[in-house]
Amino acid sequence: MKILLVSMPSLHFFRWTEQLENSGHDVYWFDIVDGNPTSRLPWVKKINGWRLKFPNFKGRYFIKSRLPFLYKLSKPLVERKVETEFEKVLLQVQPDIVHSFVLYISCTPIFPVMLKYKKQKWVYSSWGSDLYFFQNHTTYLNDIKRVLPRVNFLFADCQRDIKLAKQYGFEGDVLGIFPGGGGFNYNDTDKFIRPVLERNIILVKGYQGRSGRAIEVLKALQKMYSNLKPYKVVVFGADDEVELFINKNSMGIELNIECLSRQNFLPHQRILEFMGSALIYIGNSNSDGMPNTLLEAIAQGAFPIQSNPGGATEEVITHRENGLIIQDCNDSQEIMQHIKTSLNNSDLIEKAYKFNQNKIKPKYERGLVQSLVLQAYNTIIK
């Protein structure tokens, strides 16, 4: 069948789409943000270069960045409307299904077109904070309530978002709950897994910004310097605020800490190597779906301590059995207690390691997830 994907270019999108290679489907991609051409997905028919009326117009970027008010006024003269261009593609391709990734990025902009062609089958993939965070903002919530009744099929990365989608008007078929980028290839990553007794890293996801709460984790670590001398703390993907907090509080004096900035590219393989050597992995945020980094850390054998926005984490972690759940992402005292509990309970870590390797990890193996995803697509046209 013909599948027309609608998405911005992102790592999750690329990984998800790679599952469709050699599936027999004819795959097209309408780049909703009309980003720079990419060499990834060479077998996909890509629709780029649709936005600008005058692509060689010099000075456009200068005006857009330095004089945004002027660019906004002149936008109708410079840029084509996404609805108009998407409708052209829809009529040209005549897909069996349209598949949008993330509601506010790839559903809302094409909603008028999809409303016009009501018989066109429409699939929506919800990722991360897509519904959970944006339901708290009136404008976005209005879009959610407008779009979901029109959507026919739904993929999500957690059960929580299935419930939210139904709450806000989705009445179609649920195609499944899968990681946003599909499953994980353990053939490439198992070699980085070290035995529990050889692990000495406390690995912290360094996101702050809108939803990350890494600073609360750092505050927790500050309170227990004396307990951490045998360990190395690695903060990866650190936002500027996180780096500033570490430097301002001179954490490197009392703590063996390595901070890897989000501004500097860190190969994904390197993150997986850290996870394979980490005794504990800590991810903390006020909004997320099922974090890929959590699933990867579990697969690599790290003991997970993870926040639980909307109950999503509870779908994978049972508290004090195969990990620890942070109930209040803003409570550094609670986080400190969880870190102490794990460091002082080697039996808990050993049992969690065995359970996660044997029970949780196999569910997210790349080949298994891919086969289930392809089955889900095939059910659409039956």
N, C-alpha and C positions, 0 to 999 in steps of 0.2 A: 504494500500500500504506500501511498504518498503521505509523508509526515512533514508538516511545516512547523519548524521550531521557531519560537519567538523568545529571544533572550538577549541580555547583554553578554559580552564576552567575559567569562569568569572561569576559574579553575573547576568549580563544581559543575558548571554547565559542560565544559569540555569533557570531564570524566564521565558524566552521565551519558553524553552523546556517543562516546566511544563504545558504549555497550551495544549500540545499534549497527556498528560496522559489521559487514558480512551477514546481516540479518535478512537480507532479501528486500528490505524496505528502501524506497526512494526518498532520501532525506534532504530537506531544504532548511536553510537557516536565515531568517530575517533578523539581522542585527538591529535590535530596537534602538540602540544608541548610535548606530552607524559609526562604530569605533574604527581604529586602524585595522587594516587587513591582517589576518593571522595565518601562519603556515599550518596551524593545527587543524585537524579534521579535513585533510585534503580531499577526501572522498565525499564530503558534503557539498551540496550546491549552495553557495553563500550569496546572500543579497546584501551588498554593501554599496556605499556611494550614492545613496538615494536622497540624503538630506539636503545638501547644499545646491542651490541653483547656480552658483558661480564658484565652483571648487578652487579655481585658481586666483580668486580675488585676494590681492595682497592687502595686508593690514587688518583682516578680519579678526585674527587672534588678538592683536593689540587692542582693538576696539572692545572685543568681548571681555578681555581681562582688565583693561584700564578704565573703560567707559561702559560698564554693563548696562546702565540706564539707556544709553544711546543705542546699544546693540538690541536691547529689548524692543525699543521703538521700531527699529529697522528689521526686526526678525522676520516679519511676513515677506519682506522683499528679498531676504537672503536665504531663508530656509523653507523647504517644502513641509507640508503637514504630514505627520506620521499616519493619520487615518487615511489620507488620500493615497499615499504610497503603498501602505499595507494592503488596501483594497485592490490596487492594481496587481500586486503580487498574488493575492488570494485568487483573483479571477484568472490570472495567467497559469498558476500552478494547479488550481483546483484540487487541493489536498483532500485526502480522506479524513485527516484530523489536523487540527491546529493545536500545538502544545506550547503553552506559555509558562515561563519560569519566573516566579515571584510576582505577586499580584500588582503592587503599585508601580513596578517597573515595566512589566510585560503584558499585564491584563488591562489595566485601566486605560492606557493610551489607545488600545485597539478596540475597546469595548463598543463604541458606536458602530463600528464595522460588524462586529460579531452579533450585535443586536439586530442589525439589518439582515444578516444572513443566518436566520435562526435555525436552519436545518444543518448548518455546518457544525460538526462535532468538535467540541472544545475541551482540551485537557489542561489542567492547571497543576503545577507543582509548587507546594508551599515549603519554604525553607526557613530555618532559624527563627528569626523574630518577625517574619513576614506578617503573620496574623496576631501573634501574642503581644508584640510591642505596639503595633500600629492601631490596634483596636482602641487604644487609649487616647487617640487623637481624632477629633471630630471629623475633619476633612477626610482623612484616610478611612475612618470607620464608615463614612457615607459611601466611599468607593467600594469598600468590602461588601457592604449590603447591596449595592447596585450590581456588582459583578457576579457574586457567588450564585444567585438564582439562575444566571445564564449558563454557568459552567456545567458541563455534562459529566466530566470525570476528574478524579482527584488523586494525586500522589502527595504524600506528606512524609516528613522524616520522624514524626512522633504521633502517638495516638491522641495526645492533647489537641493537636491542630485539626484532627478529624472532628472532634467534638466542637471546637470553635467554629469550624466551617459550617457545620450543621446548624449551630446556634444562629449564625448570621445569614442563613438562607440557602445553603447548598443542599440540593435534593437529588443529586446525581449518584453515580456509582463510584465507590472508593476502589482504586486500583491497587493500593498497597502502601505499606509503610517501609521506606527504604532510606538509607543514607543519601544525602543530597547529591553526592557525586558517585553514587553506586557503591559497590563493595570494594574490598581491599585485596590486593595481590600479595598474599603472604609468602609466596615463593621468593619475592624480592626483599622481604623485610625480616623473616624469621632468623636470618643470620646475625641480626643485631641484638637478639634477645640473650641476656645474661642471666645466670642463676640468681635467685633472690639474695643469697648470702653474699654475692659479689657486688651488690648494688649499693651505691652511696650518694646518689644524686636526688635532691628534692627539686623537681621540675615544676616551674610556675608559668602559666600562660600569662603574658604581660599586657593584655589588652586593658585599656581604661576607656577613655572617650565616652560615647553615648551609653553603652551597656556594660563594658568591662569593669571589673572591680578588683584589679590586681593590687592596687595600693592597700586594700584591706588585708590581703594576704601578706604583704610586706610588713604591715603593722603587727600582724600576728607573729611573724618571724622575729621582729624586733623584740618582742616581749619574752622570747625564749632563746636568746643568744647562747646561753650556757649549755643548752640541750643539743645544740647544732654543730658543735665542734667536729664531730666525726664525719660531717656531711658537707657536700658542696651544693650550693643553691644555684640553679640555672634559670634565669628569667628569659624566655624567648618571645619574640614578637612584641618587644616592649615599646609602648607608646611614649611620647616625649614626657608626659607627666610622670610616668613611672620611672624613667631615667632620672628625671629631676629629683624625685623623691629619694631615690637611692643615693644620689650624690649629696643632696642637701642634708641627709641624715647620716652621712658617712658610714653607710652600712658595710662598706668593704673593709672597714677597720676591725670590726668585731666578727665579721662573717666572711666565709669563703664564698664569694658570690660573683657570678658572671652574668652580665646583662647584655643581651643580644637585641639590638635596636630593630624595631619594625621598619625603620627607614633603609636599613641595609638588607639586601636580599640574602635569605638563609635557605639553602637548598632543602627541599622537603625531606630528602634522604637524611640530612643532618639532624633534623628534628626527630625522625624515627630512630636514629642512633641514640640520641639522648633518652628517648622513651624506653629503649631497650636496656639502658643502664640506670634508669631512674627507679628508686625504691618507691617514691611517692610522686604522683602527678596531681597538681592542684589547678582546677579551672573555676573561676568565679565571675559571675555576671548577673545582672538583674533581668536579662531577657535573652533567650536563645531557644532553639529547638533541641534536637539531639546533636550535640557538637561532634563533628568528625574527629576533632582532636581527642575528645574523651574516648571514643571508640578505638582510635588508633593507640592511645596510651594503654587501654585495657588489653588490646591485642598484643602489644609489646611487653606486657607483663608488669607494668607499673601499677601500684595500688592507687585507685582513684579517690580523690576528695573533690567533690563537684557540687556547685550550686544547683538549685532545683526549681527554676522558674516555671510556675504553672504546673508543677509535678512531672515535667518531661523526663528528668533524670531518673525518677523512680521506675520508669519503664525498663531500665537496664540495671540500675544499682539498687540492691536491697541493703538498707542501712545496717552496718556492723556485720554484714555477711560477705559481700564481695566489694565493699567500698564504704565510704562515709559520705553522707549527704549534708551539705551546708543549707540550712533552712533560711537563714538571714544573711544575705550576701554582704550586708553592711556591718556585720558584727564580727570584728576582728577577734574578740574574746572567744566566740564560738569556734572560729576557724583555728585559733591556737589550740583549743582543747582537742579538736579533731586531729591536728598534727601530733600532739602529744600522745593521744590514744594510739595512733598508728605506730609511732616510733617505740612505744613501750609495750607493744603487743605483737611479737614476732609470729605467734600462732595465727592471729587474725590475717596478717599479710600473707603467710604461707597458704592458708585455706582459700583466701580470696584469689591468689595467683592460680591455684589449681582449678578452682571453679570457673574463673574467667577464661582460662585457656581451653578448658574442656566444654563449657556450656555456652558462654557468650560469644567468644571469638568465632567459632564455626558458622554462626548465623550470618556473619558479614563477609564471608569469603566471596571474592570477586565473581567467580564462575557461578556460584549458587545464586547470588543476587541478580546477576545478568540473566540467567535462565528464567527467574521469576518475573523480572521486568519485561522481558520479551513476551512471556505468556500473557502478562497484563495488557500489553499493547495489542496483542492478537485478539483478546476478548472484545475489544472495541468494535471490530468490524464484523463480528459474528452475529 
